[in-house]
């Protein structure tokens, strides 16, 4: 493994992060578990950054891809009719709840968000955009401009004029004592004030994650985006919901994260889990928005036959097995168990999440300050216990986890046990 790590460092950029003091190579997977090159097995609570949505070696997905491969057609491009693309677009348009919806497929969430921003700025004839503090929307020039997290932001150059809103920062001292209702009121007042003072008349869109991924699964209280949308509608401003991490029933409460707020957006972007590891992303929007662009456009690999076969099989599996309900059930076991035990661990600042999208935030028990060091120690301890987790948060002090939606009740209890044991160990070490 040390040889592979040395080779990696020789040819891969330094900013491509690797987890763990001793990074692992995953060589096989089955169900919700993976095996590394040393033969160690792990319960996967990060799913390739929320991408292996229904686990590993799923027969329905494998067989769908194999059927397409046997035709000999791996790629044709969107200049020809693609049956799998049309079928998947029909399903997504129906599930979106967006009236007269159409779908454009890309290769990633970054590309999907770029497309949505293009649609909004074109339709509104303005480069002014609203986004949320602590957000992350991708790695490209435009997506970075609507990202509000210094760790992921290489420069301040931007093709857009962006203003960032409150909404996922109730932990700040000025807000933490407010009820959700009062916090929403303050945020809406701030939005109105910002529109009156910091922008010219025309603003293209608000882009927002219902639950912030890289932000450490921080989230606005339910109802905030509905209140925001009332203001946006008054101004003719479009609402883009970035569902790259929150889509397909992961939150347990709704099929798309924004539906927890009782909102139907003008556009939704998606990617990650839809292909269960195969590259697929896209935007679903009102047909009038997607049809409006005057220039010819296509996506060479977006909507390709292999990814469409995988995505159709994955989405069908999610629906046929009611994995949204499973996310609600198994997520409650883990989130409820962590919250019940939280008082035992002074290093644990917060437990949050919905369904199979949850996080624990770590702090210095003496000062209450965010502790990325304790988070890093927790990563090592959970790995030692046989569980793979992710990390993030504005200050790098959060373990964020999103197991496959196929997680069983038994695996939920197993994962909870590993997390509690790791908290016990690390809390004892810090308290010495």
C-alpha positions in Angstrom: 0.0 0.0 0.0 2.9 2.4 0.7 4.1 1.9 -2.9 0.6 2.9 -4.3 0.5 5.9 -1.9 3.9 7.1 -3.2 2.8 6.6 -6.8 -0.4 8.6 -6.0 1.5 11.5 -4.5 3.9 11.5 -7.5 1.2 12.0 -10.2 -2.0 13.2 -8.4 -2.3 16.9 -7.3 -1.6 17.6 -3.6 -5.1 19.1 -3.2 -6.8 15.8 -4.0 -7.5 14.8 -0.4 -7.0 11.3 1.0 -8.7 10.1 4.2 -6.9 8.5 7.1 -3.3 8.5 8.3 -2.9 5.3 6.3 -5.2 5.7 3.2 -7.0 2.6 2.0 -7.6 1.1 -1.4 -11.1 -0.4 -1.7 -10.9 -3.5 -3.9 -14.4 -5.1 -3.6 -17.8 -4.5 -2.3 -21.1 -6.4 -1.6 -24.3 -5.0 -0.2 -23.4 -2.2 2.2 -19.8 -3.3 2.9 -16.5 -2.9 1.2 -13.1 -4.7 1.5 -9.7 -3.0 1.3 -6.5 -4.3 -0.3 -5.4 -5.7 3.1 -8.6 -7.8 3.4 -10.3 -5.6 6.0 -14.0 -5.2 5.8 -15.9 -2.0 6.5 -19.5 -1.0 6.9 -19.8 1.9 4.4 -21.4 5.0 5.9 -20.2 7.3 3.2 -21.0 5.4 0.0 -18.4 7.0 -2.2 -19.6 10.5 -1.1 -23.3 9.6 -1.3 -22.9 8.0 -4.7 -23.3 4.3 -4.2 -26.9 4.9 -3.2 -28.1 1.3 -3.2 -24.8 -0.3 -2.2 -22.4 -2.6 -4.0 -22.9 -5.4 -6.6 -26.6 -4.8 -7.1 -27.8 -7.4 -9.5 -30.5 -5.2 -11.1 -27.9 -2.5 -11.9 -25.2 -4.9 -13.0 -27.6 -6.7 -15.3 -29.0 -3.5 -16.8 -25.5 -2.3 -17.7 -24.4 -5.8 -19.0 -27.5 -5.8 -21.3 -26.5 -2.5 -22.7 -22.9 -3.6 -23.1 -24.0 -6.7 -25.0 -25.5 -4.5 -27.7 -22.1 -3.1 -28.5 -23.3 0.5 -28.0 -21.5 2.2 -25.2 -21.9 5.6 -26.7 -23.8 7.4 -29.4 -24.3 11.0 -28.1 -27.4 13.1 -27.8 -27.5 13.9 -31.5 -29.4 10.6 -31.8 -32.5 9.3 -30.0 -31.6 7.6 -26.8 -34.5 5.4 -25.4 -32.9 5.1 -21.9 -32.5 8.9 -21.7 -36.1 9.5 -22.6 -37.4 6.9 -20.2 -35.3 8.3 -17.3 -36.3 11.9 -18.1 -40.0 10.9 -18.0 -39.6 9.3 -14.6 -37.7 12.3 -13.2 -40.1 14.9 -14.7 -43.0 13.0 -13.1 -41.3 12.7 -9.7 -40.1 16.3 -9.6 -43.6 17.8 -9.2 -42.5 20.7 -11.5 -45.2 21.6 -14.0 -44.4 20.8 -17.7 -41.0 19.7 -16.7 -38.1 18.8 -19.0 -34.7 17.2 -18.2 -31.2 17.8 -19.4 -28.6 15.2 -18.5 -24.9 16.0 -17.6 -22.0 14.0 -16.2 -21.9 15.6 -12.7 -23.6 17.9 -10.2 -21.1 20.6 -11.0 -22.2 20.6 -14.6 -25.9 20.4 -13.6 -25.5 23.5 -11.4 -23.7 25.3 -14.2 -26.6 24.5 -16.5 -29.2 25.8 -14.0 -27.3 29.0 -13.5 -27.1 29.5 -17.2 -30.8 29.0 -17.6 -31.6 31.5 -14.8 -29.2 34.2 -15.9 -30.3 33.8 -19.5 -34.0 34.0 -18.7 -33.6 37.0 -16.3 -30.9 38.8 -18.4 -28.8 39.4 -15.3 -25.7 38.0 -13.6 -27.0 38.6 -10.1 -27.5 35.4 -8.1 -28.3 34.6 -4.5 -26.8 31.7 -2.6 -26.5 30.4 1.0 -23.7 30.9 3.4 -21.7 27.6 4.0 -22.8 26.2 0.7 -21.0 24.1 -1.8 -22.1 23.7 -5.4 -19.1 22.3 -7.3 -15.6 22.8 -8.5 -16.0 24.8 -11.8 -15.7 28.5 -12.2 -19.4 29.3 -11.9 -20.1 26.7 -9.2 -17.3 28.0 -7.0 -18.7 31.5 -7.3 -21.9 30.4 -5.5 -19.9 28.3 -3.0 -19.6 29.9 0.4 -16.9 27.9 2.2 -13.3 29.2 2.2 -11.8 25.7 2.3 -13.3 24.9 -1.1 -12.9 28.4 -2.7 -9.6 28.9 -4.6 -10.2 32.5 -5.6 -12.8 35.3 -5.5 -13.0 35.7 -9.3 -16.5 35.1 -10.5 -18.6 35.2 -13.7 -21.6 36.2 -11.4 -22.4 38.8 -8.8 -23.3 36.7 -5.8 -24.9 37.7 -2.5 -25.0 35.1 0.3 -27.9 34.6 2.6 -28.4 33.4 6.2 -30.5 30.3 6.7 -28.2 27.4 7.7 -26.3 29.3 10.4 -28.6 29.2 13.4 -25.7 28.0 15.5 -24.2 31.5 15.5 -24.6 33.4 18.8 -26.9 36.1 17.3 -29.4 33.4 16.3 -29.0 30.4 18.5 -31.6 31.5 21.1 -34.3 32.2 18.5 -37.1 29.7 17.8 -37.2 28.4 14.3 -40.1 30.7 13.5 -38.3 33.7 14.8 -35.1 32.7 13.0 -37.0 32.3 9.7 -38.5 35.8 10.3 -35.1 37.3 10.8 -33.7 35.6 7.7 -36.6 36.8 5.5 -36.2 40.4 6.8 -32.5 40.1 5.9 -33.3 38.9 2.4 -35.7 41.8 1.8 -33.1 44.2 3.1 -30.4 42.7 0.9 -32.6 43.0 -2.2 -33.3 46.6 -1.3 -29.7 47.6 -0.7 -27.1 45.3 -2.4 -28.7 44.4 -5.7 -30.1 46.2 -8.7 -33.7 45.4 -9.7 -33.2 42.1 -11.5 -31.8 39.1 -9.8 -31.7 35.7 -11.6 -32.0 33.1 -9.0 -31.5 31.7 -5.5 -29.5 28.4 -5.5 -29.6 26.4 -2.3 -29.0 23.0 -0.9 -31.9 21.8 1.3 -29.2 20.1 3.5 -25.6 21.4 2.9 -23.3 18.6 2.1 -19.7 19.9 2.4 -21.1 22.3 5.0 -21.4 19.3 7.4 -25.1 18.5 6.8 -26.2 21.8 8.3 -29.6 22.8 7.2 -32.3 25.5 7.2 -35.3 24.8 9.4 -38.2 23.4 7.6 -40.3 26.2 6.2 -37.5 28.7 5.6 -37.3 28.2 1.8 -41.1 28.5 1.6 -40.8 31.9 3.3 -37.9 32.8 1.0 -39.9 31.7 -2.1 -42.7 34.1 -1.3 -40.2 37.0 -1.5 -38.5 35.5 -4.6 -41.9 35.2 -6.4 -42.7 38.8 -5.7 -39.5 39.8 -7.5 -39.7 37.2 -10.3 -36.5 35.5 -9.0 -36.1 31.8 -9.8 -35.4 29.2 -7.2 -32.9 26.4 -7.9 -32.8 23.5 -5.4 -29.4 21.7 -5.5 -30.6 18.1 -4.8 -27.2 16.5 -5.7 -27.0 15.0 -2.2 -30.6 15.2 -0.9 -32.5 13.6 -3.7 -34.1 10.2 -4.3 -35.6 9.8 -0.8 -32.4 10.1 1.2 -33.9 12.4 3.9 -36.7 9.9 4.6 -39.3 12.7 4.9 -39.6 13.5 1.2 -38.3 12.3 -2.2 -36.5 15.5 -2.8 -35.0 17.6 0.1 -36.8 20.8 -0.8 -40.2 19.1 -0.4 -39.5 19.1 3.3 -40.1 22.9 3.0 -43.4 22.5 1.1 -41.8 24.1 -2.0 -41.8 23.2 -5.7 -38.7 25.0 -7.1 -38.3 26.3 -10.7 -35.4 23.9 -11.2 -33.7 21.0 -9.4 -30.2 19.8 -10.0 -29.2 16.2 -9.3 -26.3 13.7 -9.7 -24.3 11.4 -7.3 -26.6 8.5 -6.2 -28.8 8.3 -9.3 -26.3 6.2 -11.2 -25.2 4.1 -8.2 -21.6 4.8 -9.1 -22.0 5.5 -12.8 -21.5 9.2 -13.8 -24.8 10.9 -14.3 -26.2 14.4 -13.4 -28.7 16.8 -14.7 -31.3 19.5 -14.2 -35.1 19.2 -14.2 -36.9 22.5 -14.8 -40.0 24.0 -16.3 -40.0 23.3 -20.0 -40.2 27.0 -20.9 -36.8 27.6 -19.1 -35.0 24.7 -20.7 -36.5 25.4 -24.1 -35.6 29.1 -24.0 -31.9 29.0 -24.8 -31.3 30.2 -28.4 -27.9 28.5 -29.0 -27.5 24.9 -30.0 -26.4 22.7 -27.1 -25.6 19.1 -26.2 -23.7 17.0 -23.7 -21.3 14.6 -25.3 -21.4 12.1 -22.5 -24.5 13.3 -20.7 -27.3 10.8 -21.1 -25.0 8.1 -22.5 -26.5 4.6 -22.9 -24.5 3.0 -20.1 -25.2 5.6 -17.5 -28.9 5.7 -18.4 -29.1 1.9 -18.0 -27.6 2.2 -14.6 -29.7 5.2 -13.5 -33.0 3.7 -14.7 -32.3 0.5 -12.8 -31.2 2.4 -9.7 -34.2 4.7 -9.7 -36.6 1.7 -10.3 -34.9 -0.1 -7.4 -35.3 2.8 -5.0 -39.0 3.1 -5.9 -39.8 -0.6 -6.0 -38.3 -1.2 -2.6 -39.6 2.0 -1.0 -36.1 3.0 0.1 -37.4 6.4 1.2 -39.3 4.7 4.0 -36.2 2.6 4.8 -34.1 5.7 5.1 -36.6 7.1 7.6 -36.6 4.0 9.7 -32.9 3.2 9.8 -31.9 6.8 10.0 -34.0 7.3 13.1 -32.2 4.4 14.8 -28.9 6.0 14.3 -29.8 9.7 14.8 -32.1 8.8 17.8 -29.4 6.7 19.3 -26.7 9.4 19.0 -28.9 12.0 20.4 -29.9 9.8 23.3 -26.2 9.3 24.2 -25.0 12.8 23.5 -25.0 13.9 27.1 -22.3 11.3 27.9 -19.8 12.9 25.5 -18.5 16.4 26.2 -16.7 16.3 22.8 -20.0 16.0 21.0 -21.3 19.5 20.1 -24.2 18.5 17.9 -26.1 15.6 16.3 -28.2 16.5 13.2 -29.6 15.0 10.1 -32.7 13.5 8.4 -33.1 10.0 7.3 -29.8 8.5 6.1 -28.0 11.9 6.0 -26.6 12.7 9.4 -23.6 14.2 11.1 -21.9 14.6 14.4 -20.0 17.8 15.2 -17.0 17.7 17.5 -15.7 20.3 19.9 -12.9 20.9 22.4 -14.7 20.0 25.6 -12.8 22.7 27.6 -13.5 25.6 25.3 -16.5 24.6 23.2 -14.5 25.6 20.1 -14.8 23.5 16.9 -12.1 20.8 16.9 -11.0 19.4 13.6 -8.3 17.5 15.5 -10.9 15.5 17.4 -12.8 15.0 14.2 -9.7 13.5 12.6 -9.2 11.3 15.6 -12.8 10.1 15.4 -12.2 9.3 11.7 -9.3 7.0 12.7 -11.2 5.3 15.5 -14.3 4.6 13.3 -12.1 3.2 10.7 -10.4 1.0 13.3 -13.9 -0.2 14.3 -14.8 -1.2 10.8 -16.9 1.8 9.6 -16.2 4.3 6.9 -17.4 7.9 7.5 -16.8 11.2 5.8 -15.8 14.6 7.2 -16.6 18.2 6.5 -18.2 21.2 8.0 -17.2 24.8 7.8 -14.4 24.3 10.3 -13.5 20.7 9.4 -14.9 19.4 12.7 -17.8 17.3 11.5 -18.2 13.6 10.7 -20.9 13.4 8.0 -22.4 10.1 7.1 -24.8 8.9 4.4 -25.0 5.1 4.1 -26.6 3.4 1.1 -30.4 3.6 1.3 -30.4 -0.2 1.5 -29.0 -0.2 5.0 -30.7 -2.8 7.1 -32.0 -2.4 10.7 -29.2 -4.7 11.9 -26.6 -2.7 10.1 -28.0 0.6 11.5 -27.6 -0.8 15.0 -24.1 -2.1 14.2 -23.0 1.3 12.8 -24.5 3.1 15.8 -22.5 0.8 18.1 -19.3 1.6 16.3 -19.9 5.3 16.5 -20.7 5.2 20.2 -17.7 3.1 20.9 -15.5 5.5 19.0 -17.0 8.5 20.9 -16.4 6.7 24.2 -12.7 6.1 23.3 -11.9 9.5 21.9 -13.8 11.3 24.7 -11.9 9.4 27.3 -8.6 10.3 25.6 -9.4 14.0 25.4 -10.6 14.1 29.0 -7.3 12.7 30.4 
